[in-house]
Amino acid sequence: MKIRSDQRHELPVPPDELWGAMARVDDYRTWWPWLRRFDAEGLVAGSTWAAVVQPPVPYRLRFEVHLDEVDPSRLVVAHVTGDIVGTALLRITPTATGSELHLVSELTPTNAVLRAVSQFAAPVARFGHEWVLDTGLRQFRASAFP
């Protein structure tokens, strides 16, 4: 089962300020306590981020995000490997009141437990995925732009 996301969020800061916050990868673990492990050197093309995520479901996700294309303040294109595989695109566009953050992803579980959960308990898999995205954005807003 593939889990697809297409989310748009309005943030009240200009793209350069939003990007500046997103580029503070050393702050990610303090913003997101459910991020059990995170190793990243920066928000630059060619980087690989290693992560372990614990959503409020009975499994952990271990994966790497490979940053294929990075255009500061505008775009990130990545592919994901590990317990989940797929692609993600993050686009930032200026708006009259700040920025729009547009995330598009398509992820498929590769881990046997995750495949079983997504096949037999699809709502649980979808909940875990949406929880990470929604909670992550809420915590990012609160921490990066207090």
Secondary structure by P-SEA (a helix, b strand, c coil): cbbbbbbbbbbcccaaaaaaaaacccccccccccccbbbbccccccbbbbbcccccccbbbbbbbbbccccccccccccccccccbbbbbbbbbcccbbbbbbbbbbbbccaaaaaaaaccaaaaaaaaaaaaaaaaaaaaaaccc
